[in-house]
Amino acid sequence: MESSYDAIVIGTGQAGPSLAAELAAAGQQVAIVERHRFGGTCVNVGCTPTKALVASARAAYVARRAGDFGVVIDGGISVDMRRVKARKDAIVRKSTNGLENWLKGLDNCTVFEGHARFEGPHRVRVGEHELEAEQIFINVGARAYVPPLPGLDRCDYLTNSDMMDLDVVPEHLIIIGGGYIGLEFAQMYRRFGSRVTLIEMGERLIRREADDISYAVREVLEAEGIEVRLKAECLSLDRRGNSVVVSVSCEQGAPEVTGSHLLLAVGRRPNTDELGLEAADIEVNTRGHIRVDDALQTNVPGVWALGECNGRGAFTHTTYNDYEIVAANLLRGEQRRVTDRIDCYALYIDPPLGRVGMTERQVRESGQPALVATRPMTRVSRAVEKGETQGFMKILVDATTKQILGAAVLGVGGDEVVASILNVMYAKAPYTVIQRAVHIHPTVSELIPTMLADLKPLTA
Ligand SMILES: Cc1cc2nc3c(=O)[nH]c(=O)nc-3n(C[C@H](O)[C@H](O)[C@H](O)COP(=O)(O)OP(=O)(O)OC[C@H]3O[C@@H](n4cnc5c(N)ncnc54)[C@H](O)[C@@H]3O)c2cc1C
């Protein structure tokens, strides 16, 4: 069955639906294809469910700490994972069903459910349907990478997606991968009551962050009883009865860790290997990401790639921004670019880490003269009042222009607080704008001007 459209959108992640709706509203005939669940990773197995689980885990943590605040809870604190999962599932269902119904109700937009595969630069097959369009937008996202570890074939393992189906508290959860996803699951399940061992091949957790942040995050996790094993350069797996055995290191610590469940959180791979890109001559890089220019156009005219599949961002907000860039350029004649975007993200452990702009390491490598200031959360009155004084804030400033180069807030409210710094960076205003602003007391943000008063040269 052949059909012709003005535009085909492949994937209903964080860019596809908004783009399809905007093109359809502009009068174009649009086909949008989804092979699995509407909303993609973020809504079904990523941000939304994990943050719902983080909230349940925090409730358990706060309940256990109630005594610190003078609150008496008679009896023990326990976690009913079936109810935790049901709460998470309800939040996810609302989102994904809402999106599906919205897309299916859009004028000028036809939804196809199935796997899309290119058959030519402007031709895509979905089951028995052959779709053609001058414009094709690829928003196919990524999935968990499963590394070829020795012994993997003998063991049961979980990925971030499988974790969404767990309705028990594992006795001992072993997590391989000390990145953002691994850390969030580690703290969450420790708070649910599991013993947790976090294994990382590198020398530090969250390697892309500055050393001091990485160490502070490790302290936060270890303070809650998470066992962290670094430099696990000799990883291999085995099965013993119902247990999984991970051989960790040839040099340090116990050579093996035995657990009840294993989560692999070692990275993501783009869903571009199943898309028939070769039939359209669309280029990918060595990691399988679709090559795009600054306006997200692939090497084939009329074909764009948005979101995680283009390797230019690995977050919901970067994917959504890809949609904004493409829509603005195509429909409103603007000239928006990916490189205008400032890096920003959060790590949703508790307390969270909010990050914007360059890391200290990147600033040092750039060689530009810079100023730096830090402030521990123990010297932030709001954090003291809340009884949450772990972490610290840091800001880096260009010594010449006085513009902010980057910041990190590891501490209570860090994911929100850092946005105030991000906005000043987008305004390209000097740091003195924040320094002279009057902030609300008592907030974490009110100490940013105080921290800025302490700027010192970033020395070698
Ligand atoms: C555990 C976890 C936690 C996360 N937490 C956060 C967070 O807190 N904040 C944040 O910003 N980001 C977070 N992320 C990252 C975020 O979820 C992703 O960056 C974002 O969802 C990527 O969106 P996307 O639209 O590029 O791809 P996706 O959301 O993956 O969407 C791609 C869609 O395309 C469909 N598809 C793929 N191939 C085909 C095909 N051939 N035919 C038809 N359909 C196809 C897929 O089924 C999917 O629905 C998290 C990720 C994970 C795994």
The ligand as an SDF file (V2000), in Angstrom:
LIG
                    3D

 53 58  0  0  0  0  0  0  0  0999 V2000
   17.1070    5.3690   33.0580 C   0  0  0  0  0  0  0  0  0  0  0  0
   17.1480    6.6840   32.3070 C   0  0  0  0  0  0  0  0  0  0  0  0
   16.9120    7.8570   32.9640 C   0  0  0  0  0  0  0  0  0  0  0  0
   16.9320    9.0700   32.2870 C   0  0  0  0  0  0  0  0  0  0  0  0
   16.7040   10.2240   32.9730 N   0  0  0  0  0  0  0  0  0  0  0  0
   16.7500   11.4000   32.3180 C   0  0  0  0  0  0  0  0  0  0  0  0
   16.4810   12.6160   33.0000 C   0  0  0  0  0  0  0  0  0  0  0  0
   16.1950   12.6280   34.1970 O   0  0  0  0  0  0  0  0  0  0  0  0
   16.5130   13.7790   32.3020 N   0  0  0  0  0  0  0  0  0  0  0  0
   16.8190   13.7920   30.9660 C   0  0  0  0  0  0  0  0  0  0  0  0
   16.8440   14.8790   30.3770 O   0  0  0  0  0  0  0  0  0  0  0  0
   17.0760   12.6650   30.2950 N   0  0  0  0  0  0  0  0  0  0  0  0
   17.0480   11.4720   30.9330 C   0  0  0  0  0  0  0  0  0  0  0  0
   17.2840   10.3140   30.2410 N   0  0  0  0  0  0  0  0  0  0  0  0
   17.6060   10.3990   28.8130 C   0  0  0  0  0  0  0  0  0  0  0  0
   16.3360   10.6110   27.9870 C   0  0  0  0  0  0  0  0  0  0  0  0
   15.3640    9.6550   28.3440 O   0  0  0  0  0  0  0  0  0  0  0  0
   16.6600   10.4840   26.5240 C   0  0  0  0  0  0  0  0  0  0  0  0
   17.7620   11.2990   26.2170 O   0  0  0  0  0  0  0  0  0  0  0  0
   15.4890   10.9250   25.6620 C   0  0  0  0  0  0  0  0  0  0  0  0
   14.3460   10.1460   25.9450 O   0  0  0  0  0  0  0  0  0  0  0  0
   15.8590   10.7450   24.1960 C   0  0  0  0  0  0  0  0  0  0  0  0
   14.7400   11.0780   23.4420 O   0  0  0  0  0  0  0  0  0  0  0  0
   14.6770   10.7100   21.9070 P   0  0  0  0  0  0  0  0  0  0  0  0
   13.4270   11.3170   21.4300 O   0  0  0  0  0  0  0  0  0  0  0  0
   15.9380   11.0700   21.2370 O   0  0  0  0  0  0  0  0  0  0  0  0
   14.5750    9.1140   21.8500 O   0  0  0  0  0  0  0  0  0  0  0  0
   13.5150    8.1380   22.4840 P   0  0  0  0  0  0  0  0  0  0  0  0
   12.8100    8.7550   23.6080 O   0  0  0  0  0  0  0  0  0  0  0  0
   14.2330    6.8590   22.7340 O   0  0  0  0  0  0  0  0  0  0  0  0
   12.4310    7.9220   21.3430 O   0  0  0  0  0  0  0  0  0  0  0  0
   12.6930    7.1790   20.1950 C   0  0  0  0  0  0  0  0  0  0  0  0
   11.4040    6.5140   19.7480 C   0  0  0  0  0  0  0  0  0  0  0  0
   11.6020    5.9760   18.4480 O   0  0  0  0  0  0  0  0  0  0  0  0
   11.0050    4.7010   18.3730 C   0  0  0  0  0  0  0  0  0  0  0  0
   11.7030    3.9640   17.3100 N   0  0  0  0  0  0  0  0  0  0  0  0
   12.9970    3.5760   17.2770 C   0  0  0  0  0  0  0  0  0  0  0  0
   13.2830    2.9760   16.1170 N   0  0  0  0  0  0  0  0  0  0  0  0
   12.1400    2.9810   15.3970 C   0  0  0  0  0  0  0  0  0  0  0  0
   11.7900    2.5070   14.1130 C   0  0  0  0  0  0  0  0  0  0  0  0
   12.7020    1.9390   13.3130 N   0  0  0  0  0  0  0  0  0  0  0  0
   10.5090    2.6480   13.6860 N   0  0  0  0  0  0  0  0  0  0  0  0
    9.5710    3.2460   14.4770 C   0  0  0  0  0  0  0  0  0  0  0  0
    9.8600    3.7240   15.7020 N   0  0  0  0  0  0  0  0  0  0  0  0
   11.1240    3.6040   16.1410 C   0  0  0  0  0  0  0  0  0  0  0  0
   11.2380    4.1240   19.7580 C   0  0  0  0  0  0  0  0  0  0  0  0
   10.3260    3.0710   20.0450 O   0  0  0  0  0  0  0  0  0  0  0  0
   11.0000    5.3550   20.6310 C   0  0  0  0  0  0  0  0  0  0  0  0
    9.6560    5.4610   20.9870 O   0  0  0  0  0  0  0  0  0  0  0  0
   17.2290    9.0860   30.8950 C   0  0  0  0  0  0  0  0  0  0  0  0
   17.4570    7.9040   30.2110 C   0  0  0  0  0  0  0  0  0  0  0  0
   17.4080    6.7080   30.8950 C   0  0  0  0  0  0  0  0  0  0  0  0
   17.6530    5.4310   30.1370 C   0  0  0  0  0  0  0  0  0  0  0  0
  1  2  1  0
  2  3  1  0
  2 52  2  0
  3  4  2  0
  4  5  1  0
  4 50  1  0
  5  6  2  0
  6  7  1  0
  6 13  1  0
  7  8  2  0
  7  9  1  0
  9 10  1  0
 10 11  2  0
 10 12  1  0
 12 13  2  0
 13 14  1  0
 14 15  1  0
 14 50  1  0
 15 16  1  0
 16 17  1  0
 16 18  1  0
 18 19  1  0
 18 20  1  0
 20 21  1  0
 20 22  1  0
 22 23  1  0
 23 24  1  0
 24 25  2  0
 24 26  1  0
 24 27  1  0
 27 28  1  0
 28 29  2  0
 28 30  1  0
 28 31  1  0
 31 32  1  0
 32 33  1  0
 33 34  1  0
 33 48  1  0
 34 35  1  0
 35 36  1  0
 35 46  1  0
 36 37  1  0
 36 45  1  0
 37 38  2  0
 38 39  1  0
 39 40  1  0
 39 45  2  0
 40 41  1  0
 40 42  2  0
 42 43  1  0
 43 44  2  0
 44 45  1  0
 46 47  1  0
 46 48  1  0
 48 49  1  0
 50 51  2  0
 51 52  1  0
 52 53  1  0
M  END
$$$$
